[in-house]
Amino acid sequence: MRPRIVYVHGCGPKPRAALLAEQWDRTLFGHDANAMSHLAYWAPLLHPEPLPDRLPDPLEGRPGAVAEAEAEEEAETPAPPLLEDPARFVARVSAEAEAARARAATEGVTGSRTDAGSRTEAAGGLLEGWLRDMAYLAEALALAEEPRPGPGEEPLPRALPLPRPARTALFRLLVRHVFEDAHAYFFGGAGPAVRQVVADALDAAEAARDAEGGGPLVVVGHSLGSVAAYEVLAERGRPVDLFVTLGSPLGVTEVQDLLAASPAVPPGTALWLNASDARDLVALDHTLRPDYAPRGRVTDLLVANGSANHHGAAEYLANPLVREPVRRVFSRIA
């Protein structure tokens, strides 16, 4: 008997699958978990090229990676001002996402979901409230974290070792990628394909576990990956010992309104651990327990995510409040 863990990553381009799985393994366990871990690697559905091995994931909040990513974008298209007004930023990103959806429809990729026939109208507007809140919080965080020493006062804590324009750019890089991928997931035709990748990873983990006589199963979903993992578990009722969501938007009303079923703990899920940082732009609502019954199976944790944008998966996984419950489940098998 051996335990199994399934990882479901979040938005944006990612390192190649083997490298990403190894990074998550080492963060959680301190070593490569080898055959015990399975990665639902859905990034190629929206981002055909993986990140080069030498380039850290920009959405992990590492300033060097952000600078390289932005330099590449600026080489292709003129960049908007770093301190673009949040309202104009929301309008621009919404228009870009809607244009992408229209292009996908023209090319024959249907993006609206058909559950109850209610997901076909006003697609873009259904997420705009979330986008607006993320954008304004990004501006507020960038401004609030700018140190302002005064007479007899100490500077404010520096969560980001960057001047305000760079901080704003970093936050907005996160906001844009998350919104664009969420838009593609719900309205751009990507949702079924992403969920199939998750289901396939779960199938592989369960088959391997059953072939070895059983054992605990853990599912870890970060960001939009937590939504895909949740929807697959809710639909298929797979037995899971521990479901871990990190920086998840599942508490956000606009996201809940787009789920195929009413919010509830997935059938077969024994325990659900939801961890978020109060400054995480994606997890704007940090408590799932009030909305996902039965409440006794959901634990909401506010943790300190040390990444520069407070959303990085590695920092969530490294937190003892996240890491230790996973290790305890794995320790059931000697």
C-alpha positions as YAML, in Angstrom:
chain: A
units: angstrom
residues:
- id: 1
  name: MET
  ca: [0.00, 0.00, 0.00]
- id: 2
  name: ARG
  ca: [1.26, 3.44, -0.94]
- id: 3
  name: PRO
  ca: [-0.33, 6.90, -0.68]
- id: 4
  name: ARG
  ca: [-0.85, 9.03, -3.78]
- id: 5
  name: ILE
  ca: [-1.03, 12.77, -4.37]
- id: 6
  name: VAL
  ca: [-2.47, 14.60, -7.38]
- id: 7
  name: TYR
  ca: [-1.32, 18.16, -8.11]
- id: 8
  name: VAL
  ca: [-3.44, 20.57, -10.18]
- id: 9
  name: HIS
  ca: [-1.49, 23.73, -11.02]
- id: 10
  name: GLY
  ca: [-2.88, 27.21, -11.56]
- id: 11
  name: CYS
  ca: [-2.93, 29.87, -14.27]
- id: 12
  name: GLY
  ca: [-0.32, 31.02, -16.75]
- id: 13
  name: PRO
  ca: [2.50, 29.24, -18.58]
- id: 14
  name: LYS
  ca: [4.34, 26.68, -16.46]
- id: 15
  name: PRO
  ca: [7.68, 24.88, -16.46]
- id: 16
  name: ARG
  ca: [7.70, 21.50, -18.20]
- id: 17
  name: ALA
  ca: [5.62, 18.89, -16.39]
- id: 18
  name: ALA
  ca: [8.42, 16.81, -14.89]
- id: 19
  name: LEU
  ca: [10.17, 19.87, -13.49]
- id: 20
  name: LEU
  ca: [6.98, 21.34, -12.02]
- id: 21
  name: ALA
  ca: [6.04, 18.04, -10.33]
- id: 22
  name: GLU
  ca: [9.53, 17.75, -8.88]
- id: 23
  name: GLN
  ca: [9.37, 21.33, -7.55]
- id: 24
  name: TRP
  ca: [6.07, 20.66, -5.76]
- id: 25
  name: ASP
  ca: [7.33, 17.31, -4.42]
- id: 26
  name: ARG
  ca: [10.47, 18.84, -2.98]
- id: 27
  name: THR
  ca: [8.58, 21.72, -1.42]
- id: 28
  name: LEU
  ca: [6.09, 19.42, 0.30]
- id: 29
  name: PHE
  ca: [8.26, 16.42, 1.17]
- id: 30
  name: GLY
  ca: [11.86, 17.60, 0.83]
- id: 31
  name: HIS
  ca: [12.54, 15.05, -1.91]
- id: 32
  name: ASP
  ca: [11.19, 13.73, -5.20]
- id: 33
  name: ALA
  ca: [8.08, 11.66, -4.45]
- id: 34
  name: ASN
  ca: [8.63, 9.65, -7.64]
- id: 35
  name: ALA
  ca: [5.65, 7.45, -8.54]
- id: 36
  name: MET
  ca: [3.58, 8.62, -5.57]
- id: 37
  name: SER
  ca: [2.80, 12.00, -7.17]
- id: 38
  name: HIS
  ca: [0.75, 12.74, -10.28]
- id: 39
  name: LEU
  ca: [0.47, 16.13, -12.00]
- id: 40
  name: ALA
  ca: [-2.62, 17.31, -13.88]
- id: 41
  name: TYR
  ca: [-0.63, 19.38, -16.38]
- id: 42
  name: TRP
  ca: [-3.17, 21.48, -18.27]
- id: 43
  name: ALA
  ca: [-1.00, 24.53, -19.08]
- id: 44
  name: PRO
  ca: [-0.42, 23.50, -22.75]
- id: 45
  name: LEU
  ca: [-4.13, 23.87, -23.46]
- id: 46
  name: LEU
  ca: [-3.80, 27.65, -23.08]
- id: 47
  name: HIS
  ca: [-0.03, 28.22, -23.23]
- id: 48
  name: PRO
  ca: [1.57, 25.97, -25.86]
- id: 49
  name: GLU
  ca: [5.19, 26.62, -24.86]
- id: 50
  name: PRO
  ca: [6.45, 25.78, -21.36]
- id: 51
  name: LEU
  ca: [8.59, 28.23, -19.48]
- id: 52
  name: PRO
  ca: [12.33, 27.72, -20.02]
- id: 53
  name: ASP
  ca: [13.93, 25.82, -17.17]
- id: 54
  name: ARG
  ca: [16.04, 28.84, -16.23]
- id: 55
  name: LEU
  ca: [13.02, 31.17, -15.99]
- id: 56
  name: PRO
  ca: [11.00, 31.11, -12.75]
- id: 57
  name: ASP
  ca: [7.24, 31.24, -13.07]
- id: 58
  name: PRO
  ca: [6.23, 34.95, -13.17]
- id: 59
  name: LEU
  ca: [3.00, 34.19, -11.32]
- id: 60
  name: GLU
  ca: [5.02, 32.84, -8.41]
- id: 61
  name: GLY
  ca: [5.85, 36.51, -7.75]
- id: 62
  name: ARG
  ca: [9.61, 36.43, -8.31]
- id: 63
  name: PRO
  ca: [10.65, 39.88, -9.55]
- id: 64
  name: GLY
  ca: [13.35, 38.61, -11.90]
- id: 65
  name: ALA
  ca: [10.91, 36.38, -13.74]
- id: 66
  name: VAL
  ca: [8.39, 39.19, -13.96]
- id: 67
  name: ALA
  ca: [10.98, 41.52, -15.48]
- id: 68
  name: GLU
  ca: [11.92, 38.96, -18.16]
- id: 69
  name: ALA
  ca: [8.30, 38.19, -18.98]
- id: 70
  name: GLU
  ca: [7.42, 41.86, -19.30]
- id: 71
  name: ALA
  ca: [10.50, 42.54, -21.44]
- id: 72
  name: GLU
  ca: [9.37, 39.85, -23.89]
- id: 73
  name: GLU
  ca: [5.85, 41.31, -24.03]
- id: 74
  name: GLU
  ca: [7.14, 44.84, -24.58]
- id: 75
  name: ALA
  ca: [9.30, 43.62, -27.47]
- id: 76
  name: GLU
  ca: [6.14, 42.40, -29.22]
- id: 77
  name: THR
  ca: [3.56, 45.09, -28.41]
- id: 78
  name: PRO
  ca: [3.66, 48.55, -26.84]
- id: 79
  name: ALA
  ca: [3.03, 48.23, -23.10]
- id: 80
  name: PRO
  ca: [0.45, 50.39, -21.32]
- id: 81
  name: PRO
  ca: [1.67, 52.73, -18.57]
- id: 82
  name: LEU
  ca: [2.70, 50.89, -15.41]
- id: 83
  name: LEU
  ca: [0.42, 53.09, -13.34]
- id: 84
  name: GLU
  ca: [-2.60, 52.77, -15.63]
- id: 85
  name: ASP
  ca: [-5.82, 53.72, -13.86]
- id: 86
  name: PRO
  ca: [-7.48, 50.57, -12.40]
- id: 87
  name: ALA
  ca: [-10.82, 51.29, -14.10]
- id: 88
  name: ARG
  ca: [-9.11, 51.56, -17.50]
- id: 89
  name: PHE
  ca: [-7.13, 48.40, -16.77]
- id: 90
  name: VAL
  ca: [-10.36, 46.50, -16.01]
- id: 91
  name: ALA
  ca: [-12.02, 47.75, -19.18]
- id: 92
  name: ARG
  ca: [-8.99, 46.87, -21.32]
- id: 93
  name: VAL
  ca: [-8.53, 43.36, -19.93]
- id: 94
  name: SER
  ca: [-12.28, 42.66, -20.17]
- id: 95
  name: ALA
  ca: [-12.29, 43.76, -23.80]
- id: 96
  name: GLU
  ca: [-9.24, 41.62, -24.59]
- id: 97
  name: ALA
  ca: [-10.80, 38.55, -22.99]
- id: 98
  name: GLU
  ca: [-14.10, 39.09, -24.79]
- id: 99
  name: ALA
  ca: [-12.27, 39.51, -28.11]
- id: 100
  name: ALA
  ca: [-10.41, 36.25, -27.48]
- id: 101
  name: ARG
  ca: [-13.71, 34.50, -26.76]
- id: 102
  name: ALA
  ca: [-15.19, 35.85, -29.98]
- id: 103
  name: ARG
  ca: [-12.16, 34.64, -31.96]
- id: 104
  name: ALA
  ca: [-12.49, 31.19, -30.41]
- id: 105
  name: ALA
  ca: [-16.17, 31.07, -31.38]
- id: 106
  name: THR
  ca: [-15.33, 32.13, -34.93]
- id: 107
  name: GLU
  ca: [-12.77, 29.35, -35.14]
- id: 108
  name: GLY
  ca: [-15.36, 26.82, -34.06]
- id: 109
  name: VAL
  ca: [-14.51, 26.51, -30.37]
- id: 110
  name: THR
  ca: [-17.67, 26.98, -28.35]
- id: 111
  name: GLY
  ca: [-16.98, 28.57, -25.05]
- id: 112
  name: SER
  ca: [-20.27, 28.77, -23.20]
- id: 113
  name: ARG
  ca: [-21.14, 26.06, -20.71]
- id: 114
  name: THR
  ca: [-24.44, 24.29, -21.16]
- id: 115
  name: ASP
  ca: [-25.41, 23.20, -17.64]
- id: 116
  name: ALA
  ca: [-29.07, 24.13, -17.21]
- id: 117
  name: GLY
  ca: [-28.69, 26.22, -20.38]
- id: 118
  name: SER
  ca: [-27.90, 29.28, -18.32]
- id: 119
  name: ARG
  ca: [-24.27, 30.04, -19.14]
- id: 120
  name: THR
  ca: [-24.60, 31.37, -22.66]
- id: 121
  name: GLU
  ca: [-25.41, 35.04, -22.18]
- id: 122
  name: ALA
  ca: [-23.28, 37.99, -21.04]
- id: 123
  name: ALA
  ca: [-20.27, 35.73, -20.58]
- id: 124
  name: GLY
  ca: [-17.64, 38.35, -19.96]
- id: 125
  name: GLY
  ca: [-19.70, 40.36, -17.48]
- id: 126
  name: LEU
  ca: [-20.07, 37.40, -15.13]
- id: 127
  name: LEU
  ca: [-16.43, 37.67, -14.07]
- id: 128
  name: GLU
  ca: [-15.95, 41.42, -14.32]
- id: 129
  name: GLY
  ca: [-16.80, 42.04, -10.68]
- id: 130
  name: TRP
  ca: [-14.01, 39.71, -9.64]
- id: 131
  name: LEU
  ca: [-11.62, 41.35, -12.11]
- id: 132
  name: ARG
  ca: [-12.53, 44.81, -10.82]
- id: 133
  name: ASP
  ca: [-11.94, 43.81, -7.20]
- id: 134
  name: MET
  ca: [-8.60, 42.18, -8.04]
- id: 135
  name: ALA
  ca: [-7.45, 45.24, -9.98]
- id: 136
  name: TYR
  ca: [-8.33, 47.74, -7.26]
- id: 137
  name: LEU
  ca: [-6.81, 45.56, -4.55]
- id: 138
  name: ALA
  ca: [-3.61, 45.36, -6.62]
- id: 139
  name: GLU
  ca: [-3.44, 49.15, -6.76]
- id: 140
  name: ALA
  ca: [-4.16, 49.47, -3.03]
- id: 141
  name: LEU
  ca: [-1.49, 46.91, -2.10]
- id: 142
  name: ALA
  ca: [1.13, 48.53, -4.29]
- id: 143
  name: LEU
  ca: [0.41, 51.90, -2.70]
- id: 144
  name: ALA
  ca: [0.10, 50.67, 0.90]
- id: 145
  name: GLU
  ca: [3.35, 48.68, 0.79]
- id: 146
  name: GLU
  ca: [5.39, 51.67, -0.35]
- id: 147
  name: PRO
  ca: [7.52, 52.61, 2.70]
- id: 148
  name: ARG
  ca: [6.92, 56.15, 3.95]
- id: 149
  name: PRO
  ca: [9.34, 57.03, 6.73]
- id: 150
  name: GLY
  ca: [8.36, 60.10, 8.67]
- id: 151
  name: PRO
  ca: [9.58, 61.95, 11.77]
- id: 152
  name: GLY
  ca: [9.82, 59.36, 14.52]
- id: 153
  name: GLU
  ca: [8.25, 56.67, 12.34]
- id: 154
  name: GLU
  ca: [9.66, 53.43, 11.00]
- id: 155
  name: PRO
  ca: [9.08, 52.51, 7.36]
- id: 156
  name: LEU
  ca: [6.16, 50.21, 6.63]
- id: 157
  name: PRO
  ca: [7.15, 46.54, 6.21]
- id: 158
  name: ARG
  ca: [8.50, 45.90, 2.74]
- id: 159
  name: ALA
  ca: [6.64, 42.86, 1.43]
- id: 160
  name: LEU
  ca: [8.07, 43.55, -2.02]
- id: 161
  name: PRO
  ca: [11.67, 44.61, -2.64]
- id: 162
  name: LEU
  ca: [10.50, 46.76, -5.55]
- id: 163
  name: PRO
  ca: [9.47, 50.38, -6.15]
- id: 164
  name: ARG
  ca: [5.76, 50.98, -6.54]
- id: 165
  name: PRO
  ca: [5.61, 50.95, -10.39]
- id: 166
  name: ALA
  ca: [7.24, 47.51, -10.47]
- id: 167
  name: ARG
  ca: [4.95, 46.26, -7.71]
- id: 168
  name: THR
  ca: [1.90, 47.45, -9.61]
- id: 169
  name: ALA
  ca: [3.14, 45.74, -12.76]
- id: 170
  name: LEU
  ca: [3.75, 42.52, -10.84]
- id: 171
  name: PHE
  ca: [0.27, 42.49, -9.32]
- id: 172
  name: ARG
  ca: [-1.35, 43.27, -12.65]
- id: 173
  name: LEU
  ca: [0.58, 40.54, -14.40]
- id: 174
  name: LEU
  ca: [-1.03, 38.14, -11.94]
- id: 175
  name: VAL
  ca: [-4.48, 39.67, -12.34]
- id: 176
  name: ARG
  ca: [-4.36, 39.62, -16.12]
- id: 177
  name: HIS
  ca: [-3.17, 36.01, -16.43]
- id: 178
  name: VAL
  ca: [-5.66, 34.74, -13.86]
- id: 179
  name: PHE
  ca: [-8.59, 36.57, -15.44]
- id: 180
  name: GLU
  ca: [-7.68, 35.55, -18.98]
- id: 181
  name: ASP
  ca: [-7.30, 31.88, -18.06]
- id: 182
  name: ALA
  ca: [-10.49, 31.92, -15.97]
- id: 183
  name: HIS
  ca: [-12.32, 33.51, -18.90]
- id: 184
  name: ALA
  ca: [-10.98, 30.79, -21.19]
- id: 185
  name: TYR
  ca: [-11.94, 28.11, -18.67]
- id: 186
  name: PHE
  ca: [-15.54, 29.24, -18.24]
- id: 187
  name: PHE
  ca: [-16.30, 30.84, -21.60]
- id: 188
  name: GLY
  ca: [-13.53, 30.04, -24.07]
- id: 189
  name: GLY
  ca: [-14.06, 26.31, -24.45]
- id: 190
  name: ALA
  ca: [-11.13, 25.26, -22.28]
- id: 191
  name: GLY
  ca: [-13.10, 24.05, -19.25]
- id: 192
  name: PRO
  ca: [-13.97, 20.52, -20.43]
- id: 193
  name: ALA
  ca: [-10.43, 19.91, -21.67]
- id: 194
  name: VAL
  ca: [-8.88, 21.14, -18.39]
- id: 195
  name: ARG
  ca: [-11.24, 18.96, -16.37]
- id: 196
  name: GLN
  ca: [-10.39, 15.95, -18.53]
- id: 197
  name: VAL
  ca: [-6.70, 16.43, -17.74]
- id: 198
  name: VAL
  ca: [-7.56, 16.47, -14.04]
- id: 199
  name: ALA
  ca: [-9.78, 13.40, -14.36]
- id: 200
  name: ASP
  ca: [-7.03, 11.51, -16.21]
- id: 201
  name: ALA
  ca: [-4.50, 12.32, -13.48]
- id: 202
  name: LEU
  ca: [-6.94, 11.11, -10.83]
- id: 203
  name: ASP
  ca: [-7.60, 7.93, -12.82]
- id: 204
  name: ALA
  ca: [-3.88, 7.24, -13.01]
- id: 205
  name: ALA
  ca: [-3.38, 7.85, -9.30]
- id: 206
  name: GLU
  ca: [-6.30, 5.66, -8.32]
- id: 207
  name: ALA
  ca: [-5.28, 2.84, -10.66]
- id: 208
  name: ALA
  ca: [-1.73, 2.85, -9.31]
- id: 209
  name: ARG
  ca: [-2.95, 2.98, -5.72]
- id: 210
  name: ASP
  ca: [-5.45, 0.14, -6.22]
- id: 211
  name: ALA
  ca: [-2.82, -2.01, -7.92]
- id: 212
  name: GLU
  ca: [-0.72, -1.72, -4.77]
- id: 213
  name: GLY
  ca: [-3.51, -2.58, -2.35]
- id: 214
  name: GLY
  ca: [-4.96, 0.85, -1.68]
- id: 215
  name: GLY
  ca: [-3.79, 3.79, 0.38]
- id: 216
  name: PRO
  ca: [-4.67, 7.44, 1.09]
- id: 217
  name: LEU
  ca: [-5.27, 9.90, -1.72]
- id: 218
  name: VAL
  ca: [-4.53, 13.64, -1.50]
- id: 219
  name: VAL
  ca: [-5.55, 16.22, -4.13]
- id: 220
  name: VAL
  ca: [-3.88, 19.66, -4.15]
- id: 221
  name: GLY
  ca: [-5.24, 22.44, -6.36]
- id: 222
  name: HIS
  ca: [-3.77, 25.93, -6.72]
- id: 223
  name: SER
  ca: [-5.61, 28.99, -8.04]
- id: 224
  name: LEU
  ca: [-7.80, 28.13, -11.06]
- id: 225
  name: GLY
  ca: [-6.54, 24.56, -10.72]
- id: 226
  name: SER
  ca: [-8.50, 24.33, -7.46]
- id: 227
  name: VAL
  ca: [-11.69, 25.12, -9.40]
- id: 228
  name: ALA
  ca: [-11.01, 22.40, -11.98]
- id: 229
  name: ALA
  ca: [-10.14, 19.89, -9.24]
- id: 230
  name: TYR
  ca: [-13.27, 20.81, -7.31]
- id: 231
  name: GLU
  ca: [-15.54, 20.42, -10.33]
- id: 232
  name: VAL
  ca: [-14.11, 16.99, -11.19]
- id: 233
  name: LEU
  ca: [-14.41, 15.76, -7.61]
- id: 234
  name: ALA
  ca: [-17.95, 17.17, -7.30]
- id: 235
  name: GLU
  ca: [-19.06, 15.51, -10.53]
- id: 236
  name: ARG
  ca: [-17.47, 12.10, -10.03]
- id: 237
  name: GLY
  ca: [-17.61, 11.67, -6.26]
- id: 238
  name: ARG
  ca: [-14.16, 10.12, -6.04]
- id: 239
  name: PRO
  ca: [-12.96, 9.06, -2.57]
- id: 240
  name: VAL
  ca: [-10.33, 11.55, -1.40]
- id: 241
  name: ASP
  ca: [-8.76, 11.59, 2.06]
- id: 242
  name: LEU
  ca: [-7.63, 15.23, 1.89]
- id: 243
  name: PHE
  ca: [-8.49, 17.97, -0.61]
- id: 244
  name: VAL
  ca: [-6.17, 21.00, -0.35]
- id: 245
  name: THR
  ca: [-6.98, 24.29, -2.10]
- id: 246
  name: LEU
  ca: [-4.39, 27.07, -2.22]
- id: 247
  name: GLY
  ca: [-5.08, 30.68, -3.22]
- id: 248
  name: SER
  ca: [-8.46, 29.50, -4.47]
- id: 249
  name: PRO
  ca: [-11.20, 31.69, -5.96]
- id: 250
  name: LEU
  ca: [-13.90, 29.16, -4.95]
- id: 251
  name: GLY
  ca: [-15.17, 31.59, -2.30]
- id: 252
  name: VAL
  ca: [-15.75, 34.36, -4.87]
- id: 253
  name: THR
  ca: [-19.43, 34.83, -5.75]
- id: 254
  name: GLU
  ca: [-18.77, 35.38, -9.46]
- id: 255
  name: VAL
  ca: [-16.92, 32.06, -9.60]
- id: 256
  name: GLN
  ca: [-19.49, 30.17, -7.54]
- id: 257
  name: ASP
  ca: [-22.19, 31.38, -9.94]
- id: 258
  name: LEU
  ca: [-20.41, 29.57, -12.77]
- id: 259
  name: LEU
  ca: [-19.95, 26.19, -11.08]
- id: 260
  name: ALA
  ca: [-21.93, 23.32, -12.58]
- id: 261
  name: ALA
  ca: [-23.43, 22.40, -9.20]
- id: 262
  name: SER
  ca: [-24.31, 24.31, -6.05]
- id: 263
  name: PRO
  ca: [-21.31, 24.73, -3.72]
- id: 264
  name: ALA
  ca: [-20.83, 21.75, -1.40]
- id: 265
  name: VAL
  ca: [-18.06, 19.49, -0.21]
- id: 266
  name: PRO
  ca: [-17.52, 16.98, -3.04]
- id: 267
  name: PRO
  ca: [-19.01, 13.55, -2.32]
- id: 268
  name: GLY
  ca: [-16.28, 11.23, -1.11]
- id: 269
  name: THR
  ca: [-14.03, 14.04, 0.17]
- id: 270
  name: ALA
  ca: [-13.26, 13.32, 3.81]
- id: 271
  name: LEU
  ca: [-11.48, 16.58, 4.68]
- id: 272
  name: TRP
  ca: [-11.00, 19.88, 2.85]
- id: 273
  name: LEU
  ca: [-8.20, 22.29, 3.79]
- id: 274
  name: ASN
  ca: [-8.42, 25.75, 2.20]
- id: 275
  name: ALA
  ca: [-5.39, 28.02, 2.66]
- id: 276
  name: SER
  ca: [-5.13, 31.64, 1.53]
- id: 277
  name: ASP
  ca: [-3.14, 34.79, 2.25]
- id: 278
  name: ALA
  ca: [-5.16, 37.89, 3.14]
- id: 279
  name: ARG
  ca: [-3.24, 39.77, 0.41]
- id: 280
  name: ASP
  ca: [-3.80, 37.16, -2.31]
- id: 281
  name: LEU
  ca: [-5.61, 38.93, -5.15]
- id: 282
  name: VAL
  ca: [-7.15, 35.71, -6.46]
- id: 283
  name: ALA
  ca: [-8.61, 34.42, -3.19]
- id: 284
  name: LEU
  ca: [-10.67, 37.51, -2.45]
- id: 285
  name: ASP
  ca: [-13.04, 35.56, -0.21]
- id: 286
  name: HIS
  ca: [-10.95, 33.51, 2.20]
- id: 287
  name: THR
  ca: [-13.67, 31.41, 3.83]
- id: 288
  name: LEU
  ca: [-15.22, 28.46, 2.03]
- id: 289
  name: ARG
  ca: [-16.69, 26.89, 5.15]
- id: 290
  name: PRO
  ca: [-19.90, 29.03, 5.21]
- id: 291
  name: ASP
  ca: [-20.73, 28.16, 1.59]
- id: 292
  name: TYR
  ca: [-19.65, 24.52, 1.22]
- id: 293
  name: ALA
  ca: [-21.64, 22.08, 3.34]
- id: 294
  name: PRO
  ca: [-21.17, 20.10, 5.46]
- id: 295
  name: ARG
  ca: [-19.13, 22.77, 7.24]
- id: 296
  name: GLY
  ca: [-17.51, 20.28, 9.59]
- id: 297
  name: ARG
  ca: [-15.37, 18.92, 6.77]
- id: 298
  name: VAL
  ca: [-13.92, 22.29, 5.68]
- id: 299
  name: THR
  ca: [-11.07, 24.10, 7.42]
- id: 300
  name: ASP
  ca: [-10.16, 27.63, 6.29]
- id: 301
  name: LEU
  ca: [-6.64, 28.82, 7.09]
- id: 302
  name: LEU
  ca: [-5.20, 32.31, 6.73]
- id: 303
  name: VAL
  ca: [-1.48, 31.89, 6.14]
- id: 304
  name: ALA
  ca: [1.42, 34.19, 5.28]
- id: 305
  name: ASN
  ca: [2.46, 33.64, 1.69]
- id: 306
  name: GLY
  ca: [5.95, 35.08, 1.26]
- id: 307
  name: SER
  ca: [5.92, 35.39, -2.52]
- id: 308
  name: ALA
  ca: [6.05, 38.92, -3.87]
- id: 309
  name: ASN
  ca: [2.45, 38.78, -5.07]
- id: 310
  name: HIS
  ca: [1.28, 36.58, -2.16]
- id: 311
  name: HIS
  ca: [-0.18, 33.99, -4.56]
- id: 312
  name: GLY
  ca: [2.81, 31.73, -5.25]
- id: 313
  name: ALA
  ca: [2.10, 27.99, -5.06]
- id: 314
  name: ALA
  ca: [5.57, 27.16, -3.73]
- id: 315
  name: GLU
  ca: [5.14, 29.48, -0.74]
- id: 316
  name: TYR
  ca: [1.74, 28.00, 0.06]
- id: 317
  name: LEU
  ca: [3.11, 24.45, -0.13]
- id: 318
  name: ALA
  ca: [6.08, 25.33, 2.07]
- id: 319
  name: ASN
  ca: [3.89, 26.67, 4.87]
- id: 320
  name: PRO
  ca: [3.80, 24.21, 7.81]
- id: 321
  name: LEU
  ca: [0.03, 24.65, 8.18]
- id: 322
  name: VAL
  ca: [-0.33, 23.25, 4.65]
- id: 323
  name: ARG
  ca: [2.64, 20.89, 4.51]
- id: 324
  name: GLU
  ca: [2.12, 19.03, 7.78]
- id: 325
  name: PRO
  ca: [-1.48, 17.82, 7.19]
- id: 326
  name: VAL
  ca: [-0.38, 16.37, 3.83]
- id: 327
  name: ARG
  ca: [2.56, 14.65, 5.46]
- id: 328
  name: ARG
  ca: [0.31, 13.24, 8.19]
- id: 329
  name: VAL
  ca: [-1.94, 11.62, 5.58]
- id: 330
  name: PHE
  ca: [1.11, 10.15, 3.88]
- id: 331
  name: SER
  ca: [2.48, 8.87, 7.19]
- id: 332
  name: ARG
  ca: [-0.44, 6.48, 7.55]
- id: 333
  name: ILE
  ca: [1.49, 4.10, 5.32]
- id: 334
  name: ALA
  ca: [4.80, 3.01, 6.81]
...
